[in-house]
Amino acid sequence: MSISLKALRVNAEMSRPEVIEKLEKEKGIVLSLGTLTNYENKVTSPDIATAKALASIYGVAVDDISWGI
């Protein structure tokens, strides 16, 4: 079973800006608010490095996330 990025973020009680800040500070990955929103809304998918970083922040495996693309 997979879970959406938005659900992971909400379950982590984080805002999109908080996720963006954490990605930059902890993983060195810079995203815009629009890009993260597009990932959450399944408009676009992240590259593998960003996908791994997001999974790490939420404490799940990349395969556990529903990317939808």
N, CA, C and O atoms as CSV, one atom per row, in Angstrom:
chain,resi,resn,atom,element,x,y,z
A,1,MET,N,N,0.847,-1.179,0.000
A,1,MET,CA,C,0.000,0.000,0.000
A,1,MET,C,C,0.893,1.243,0.000
A,1,MET,O,O,1.898,1.295,0.709
A,2,SER,N,N,0.522,2.227,-0.788
A,2,SER,CA,C,1.317,3.450,-0.839
A,2,SER,C,C,0.499,4.630,-0.330
A,2,SER,O,O,-0.730,4.590,-0.293
A,3,ILE,N,N,1.207,5.668,0.055
A,3,ILE,CA,C,0.580,6.850,0.629
A,3,ILE,C,C,1.050,8.083,-0.139
A,3,ILE,O,O,2.184,8.126,-0.617
A,4,SER,N,N,0.198,9.059,-0.254
A,4,SER,CA,C,0.538,10.257,-1.026
A,4,SER,C,C,1.492,11.159,-0.249
A,4,SER,O,O,1.570,11.101,0.979
A,5,LEU,N,N,2.214,11.990,-0.993
A,5,LEU,CA,C,3.111,12.951,-0.355
A,5,LEU,C,C,2.344,13.896,0.557
A,5,LEU,O,O,2.799,14.214,1.655
A,6,LYS,N,N,1.196,14.338,0.107
A,6,LYS,CA,C,0.409,15.258,0.928
A,6,LYS,C,C,0.007,14.604,2.241
A,6,LYS,O,O,0.103,15.226,3.299
A,7,ALA,N,N,-0.442,13.355,2.182
A,7,ALA,CA,C,-0.829,12.647,3.403
A,7,ALA,C,C,0.368,12.487,4.338
A,7,ALA,O,O,0.236,12.642,5.552
A,8,LEU,N,N,1.525,12.181,3.776
A,8,LEU,CA,C,2.732,12.058,4.600
A,8,LEU,C,C,3.052,13.378,5.291
A,8,LEU,O,O,3.384,13.406,6.476
A,9,ARG,N,N,2.949,14.468,4.540
A,9,ARG,CA,C,3.244,15.787,5.108
A,9,ARG,C,C,2.242,16.140,6.212
A,9,ARG,O,O,2.630,16.600,7.287
A,10,VAL,N,N,0.966,15.924,5.942
A,10,VAL,CA,C,-0.066,16.226,6.935
A,10,VAL,C,C,0.130,15.362,8.178
A,10,VAL,O,O,0.017,15.858,9.299
A,11,ASN,N,N,0.419,14.088,7.993
A,11,ASN,CA,C,0.651,13.193,9.135
A,11,ASN,C,C,1.869,13.622,9.948
A,11,ASN,O,O,1.919,13.415,11.161
A,12,ALA,N,N,2.854,14.225,9.270
A,12,ALA,CA,C,4.053,14.711,9.948
A,12,ALA,C,C,3.821,16.080,10.596
A,12,ALA,O,O,4.709,16.630,11.248
A,13,GLU,N,N,2.612,16.618,10.403
A,13,GLU,CA,C,2.241,17.925,10.935
A,13,GLU,C,C,3.206,19.013,10.486
A,13,GLU,O,O,3.658,19.837,11.281
A,14,MET,N,N,3.509,18.993,9.188
A,14,MET,CA,C,4.414,19.978,8.602
A,14,MET,C,C,3.686,20.764,7.518
A,14,MET,O,O,2.810,20.238,6.832
A,15,SER,N,N,4.057,22.018,7.378
A,15,SER,CA,C,3.554,22.833,6.275
A,15,SER,C,C,4.480,22.633,5.080
A,15,SER,O,O,5.591,22.127,5.230
A,16,ARG,N,N,4.029,23.026,3.910
A,16,ARG,CA,C,4.903,22.927,2.732
A,16,ARG,C,C,6.189,23.737,2.929
A,16,ARG,O,O,7.273,23.233,2.633
A,17,PRO,N,N,6.098,24.986,3.424
A,17,PRO,CA,C,7.347,25.731,3.657
A,17,PRO,C,C,8.305,25.029,4.623
A,17,PRO,O,O,9.523,25.115,4.462
A,18,GLU,N,N,7.762,24.339,5.619
A,18,GLU,CA,C,8.615,23.602,6.556
A,18,GLU,C,C,9.321,22.449,5.858
A,18,GLU,O,O,10.495,22.191,6.120
A,19,VAL,N,N,8.617,21.757,4.974
A,19,VAL,CA,C,9.236,20.657,4.219
A,19,VAL,C,C,10.350,21.205,3.334
A,19,VAL,O,O,11.440,20.636,3.275
A,20,ILE,N,N,10.074,22.307,2.650
A,20,ILE,CA,C,11.063,22.921,1.766
A,20,ILE,C,C,12.308,23.322,2.562
A,20,ILE,O,O,13.433,23.082,2.124
A,21,GLU,N,N,12.103,23.925,3.717
A,21,GLU,CA,C,13.229,24.340,4.555
A,21,GLU,C,C,14.036,23.135,5.028
A,21,GLU,O,O,15.266,23.162,5.014
A,22,LYS,N,N,13.345,22.083,5.445
A,22,LYS,CA,C,14.022,20.873,5.922
A,22,LYS,C,C,14.815,20.204,4.792
A,22,LYS,O,O,15.935,19.740,5.004
A,23,LEU,N,N,14.230,20.159,3.606
A,23,LEU,CA,C,14.946,19.584,2.461
A,23,LEU,C,C,16.250,20.332,2.197
A,23,LEU,O,O,17.289,19.723,1.941
A,24,GLU,N,N,16.179,21.652,2.264
A,24,GLU,CA,C,17.378,22.446,1.985
A,24,GLU,C,C,18.416,22.300,3.094
A,24,GLU,O,O,19.595,22.085,2.816
A,25,LYS,N,N,17.986,22.415,4.342
A,25,LYS,CA,C,18.931,22.359,5.462
A,25,LYS,C,C,19.535,20.984,5.670
A,25,LYS,O,O,20.733,20.862,5.923
A,26,GLU,N,N,18.711,19.944,5.564
A,26,GLU,CA,C,19.191,18.600,5.883
A,26,GLU,C,C,19.698,17.819,4.677
A,26,GLU,O,O,20.563,16.954,4.814
A,27,LYS,N,N,19.167,18.119,3.507
A,27,LYS,CA,C,19.504,17.318,2.328
A,27,LYS,C,C,20.180,18.111,1.217
A,27,LYS,O,O,20.661,17.530,0.244
A,28,GLY,N,N,20.221,19.443,1.356
A,28,GLY,CA,C,20.849,20.281,0.337
A,28,GLY,C,C,20.049,20.378,-0.953
A,28,GLY,O,O,20.598,20.692,-2.009
A,29,ILE,N,N,18.753,20.110,-0.867
A,29,ILE,CA,C,17.889,20.143,-2.050
A,29,ILE,C,C,16.996,21.368,-1.959
A,29,ILE,O,O,16.299,21.575,-0.965
A,30,VAL,N,N,17.026,22.179,-3.016
A,30,VAL,CA,C,16.246,23.406,-3.048
A,30,VAL,C,C,15.034,23.207,-3.955
A,30,VAL,O,O,15.170,22.876,-5.132
A,31,LEU,N,N,13.848,23.416,-3.386
A,31,LEU,CA,C,12.594,23.318,-4.135
A,31,LEU,C,C,11.802,24.594,-3.938
A,31,LEU,O,O,11.904,25.251,-2.902
A,32,SER,N,N,11.018,24.933,-4.937
A,32,SER,CA,C,10.064,26.035,-4.768
A,32,SER,C,C,8.769,25.472,-4.198
A,32,SER,O,O,8.521,24.268,-4.247
A,33,LEU,N,N,7.960,26.360,-3.663
A,33,LEU,CA,C,6.653,25.965,-3.154
A,33,LEU,C,C,5.817,25.348,-4.269
A,33,LEU,O,O,5.125,24.353,-4.052
A,34,GLY,N,N,5.878,25.935,-5.461
A,34,GLY,CA,C,5.117,25.424,-6.600
A,34,GLY,C,C,5.540,24.022,-7.004
A,34,GLY,O,O,4.705,23.189,-7.358
A,35,THR,N,N,6.838,23.767,-6.949
A,35,THR,CA,C,7.335,22.436,-7.310
A,35,THR,C,C,6.841,21.384,-6.327
A,35,THR,O,O,6.374,20.320,-6.735
A,36,LEU,N,N,6.942,21.676,-5.028
A,36,LEU,CA,C,6.448,20.723,-4.031
A,36,LEU,C,C,4.943,20.514,-4.185
A,36,LEU,O,O,4.453,19.391,-4.067
A,37,THR,N,N,4.223,21.582,-4.445
A,37,THR,CA,C,2.779,21.472,-4.664
A,37,THR,C,C,2.482,20.583,-5.860
A,37,THR,O,O,1.568,19.760,-5.809
A,38,ASN,N,N,3.251,20.742,-6.945
A,38,ASN,CA,C,3.068,19.889,-8.124
A,38,ASN,C,C,3.350,18.421,-7.802
A,38,ASN,O,O,2.649,17.540,-8.300
A,39,TYR,N,N,4.353,18.147,-6.988
A,39,TYR,CA,C,4.617,16.765,-6.576
A,39,TYR,C,C,3.436,16.222,-5.780
A,39,TYR,O,O,2.981,15.104,-6.023
A,40,GLU,N,N,2.938,17.012,-4.831
A,40,GLU,CA,C,1.828,16.558,-3.993
A,40,GLU,C,C,0.544,16.351,-4.795
A,40,GLU,O,O,-0.250,15.461,-4.489
A,41,ASN,N,N,0.349,17.167,-5.809
A,41,ASN,CA,C,-0.863,17.061,-6.635
A,41,ASN,C,C,-0.681,16.122,-7.823
A,41,ASN,O,O,-1.565,15.999,-8.671
A,42,LYS,N,N,0.469,15.463,-7.875
A,42,LYS,CA,C,0.792,14.470,-8.910
A,42,LYS,C,C,0.767,15.059,-10.317
A,42,LYS,O,O,0.416,14.384,-11.284
A,43,VAL,N,N,1.149,16.334,-10.411
A,43,VAL,CA,C,1.277,16.998,-11.713
A,43,VAL,C,C,2.620,16.608,-12.326
A,43,VAL,O,O,2.719,16.344,-13.525
A,44,THR,N,N,3.649,16.580,-11.482
A,44,THR,CA,C,4.984,16.161,-11.893
A,44,THR,C,C,5.555,15.243,-10.824
A,44,THR,O,O,5.035,15.174,-9.710
A,45,SER,N,N,6.623,14.543,-11.166
A,45,SER,CA,C,7.308,13.676,-10.213
A,45,SER,C,C,8.723,14.188,-9.983
A,45,SER,O,O,9.330,14.755,-10.891
A,46,PRO,N,N,9.249,13.996,-8.792
A,46,PRO,CA,C,10.616,14.434,-8.514
A,46,PRO,C,C,11.644,13.504,-9.141
A,46,PRO,O,O,11.348,12.364,-9.499
A,47,ASP,N,N,12.858,14.026,-9.263
A,47,ASP,CA,C,13.960,13.155,-9.678
A,47,ASP,C,C,14.258,12.207,-8.515
A,47,ASP,O,O,13.739,12.393,-7.415
A,48,ILE,N,N,15.072,11.216,-8.750
A,48,ILE,CA,C,15.289,10.167,-7.751
A,48,ILE,C,C,15.931,10.713,-6.473
A,48,ILE,O,O,15.598,10.264,-5.376
A,49,ALA,N,N,16.850,11.678,-6.604
A,49,ALA,CA,C,17.493,12.241,-5.409
A,49,ALA,C,C,16.471,12.956,-4.532
A,49,ALA,O,O,16.493,12.823,-3.308
A,50,THR,N,N,15.587,13.707,-5.154
A,50,THR,CA,C,14.555,14.424,-4.402
A,50,THR,C,C,13.552,13.441,-3.813
A,50,THR,O,O,13.100,13.619,-2.682
A,51,ALA,N,N,13.203,12.418,-4.562
A,51,ALA,CA,C,12.275,11.398,-4.064
A,51,ALA,C,C,12.858,10.717,-2.825
A,51,ALA,O,O,12.151,10.501,-1.841
A,52,LYS,N,N,14.133,10.384,-2.877
A,52,LYS,CA,C,14.790,9.742,-1.734
A,52,LYS,C,C,14.832,10.684,-0.537
A,52,LYS,O,O,14.628,10.257,0.599
A,53,ALA,N,N,15.097,11.970,-0.792
A,53,ALA,CA,C,15.153,12.944,0.297
A,53,ALA,C,C,13.784,13.117,0.944
A,53,ALA,O,O,13.680,13.167,2.170
A,54,LEU,N,N,12.743,13.209,0.138
A,54,LEU,CA,C,11.388,13.327,0.686
A,54,LEU,C,C,11.025,12.092,1.504
A,54,LEU,O,O,10.482,12.208,2.602
A,55,ALA,N,N,11.322,10.923,0.975
A,55,ALA,CA,C,11.037,9.683,1.709
A,55,ALA,C,C,11.771,9.669,3.044
A,55,ALA,O,O,11.207,9.268,4.062
A,56,SER,N,N,13.019,10.103,3.040
A,56,SER,CA,C,13.815,10.136,4.261
A,56,SER,C,C,13.218,11.086,5.296
A,56,SER,O,O,13.147,10.755,6.480
A,57,ILE,N,N,12.796,12.251,4.854
A,57,ILE,CA,C,12.192,13.221,5.768
A,57,ILE,C,C,10.941,12.649,6.423
A,57,ILE,O,O,10.692,12.875,7.607
A,58,TYR,N,N,10.165,11.915,5.655
A,58,TYR,CA,C,8.919,11.357,6.189
A,58,TYR,C,C,9.102,9.983,6.839
A,58,TYR,O,O,8.156,9.437,7.407
A,59,GLY,N,N,10.308,9.424,6.762
A,59,GLY,CA,C,10.584,8.155,7.424
A,59,GLY,C,C,9.967,6.944,6.742
A,59,GLY,O,O,9.585,5.975,7.399
A,60,VAL,N,N,9.872,7.011,5.405
A,60,VAL,CA,C,9.318,5.895,4.636
A,60,VAL,C,C,10.265,5.558,3.501
A,60,VAL,O,O,11.201,6.308,3.222
A,61,ALA,N,N,10.024,4.430,2.844
A,61,ALA,CA,C,10.794,4.053,1.663
A,61,ALA,C,C,10.182,4.748,0.433
A,61,ALA,O,O,8.987,5.044,0.407
A,62,VAL,N,N,10.998,4.995,-0.551
A,62,VAL,CA,C,10.508,5.619,-1.806
A,62,VAL,C,C,9.357,4.816,-2.372
A,62,VAL,O,O,8.391,5.391,-2.873
A,63,ASP,N,N,9.440,3.501,-2.303
A,63,ASP,CA,C,8.388,2.630,-2.852
A,63,ASP,C,C,7.073,2.725,-2.085
A,63,ASP,O,O,6.036,2.278,-2.577
A,64,ASP,N,N,7.106,3.303,-0.885
A,64,ASP,CA,C,5.889,3.445,-0.089
A,64,ASP,C,C,5.073,4.684,-0.482
A,64,ASP,O,O,3.945,4.859,-0.021
A,65,ILE,N,N,5.645,5.537,-1.331
A,65,ILE,CA,C,4.984,6.786,-1.719
A,65,ILE,C,C,4.258,6.600,-3.041
A,65,ILE,O,O,4.797,6.017,-3.982
A,66,SER,N,N,3.045,7.095,-3.102
A,66,SER,CA,C,2.267,7.073,-4.329
A,66,SER,C,C,2.620,8.310,-5.152
A,66,SER,O,O,2.209,9.424,-4.826
A,67,TRP,N,N,3.386,8.099,-6.222
A,67,TRP,CA,C,3.830,9.237,-7.042
A,67,TRP,C,C,2.780,9.622,-8.075
A,67,TRP,O,O,2.687,10.791,-8.451
A,68,GLY,N,N,1.998,8.671,-8.533
A,68,GLY,CA,C,0.868,8.960,-9.393
A,68,GLY,C,C,1.149,9.343,-10.825
A,68,GLY,O,O,0.220,9.681,-11.558
A,69,ILE,N,N,2.377,9.305,-11.242
A,69,ILE,CA,C,2.707,9.666,-12.628
A,69,ILE,C,C,3.152,8.407,-13.352
A,69,ILE,O,O,3.483,8.460,-14.537
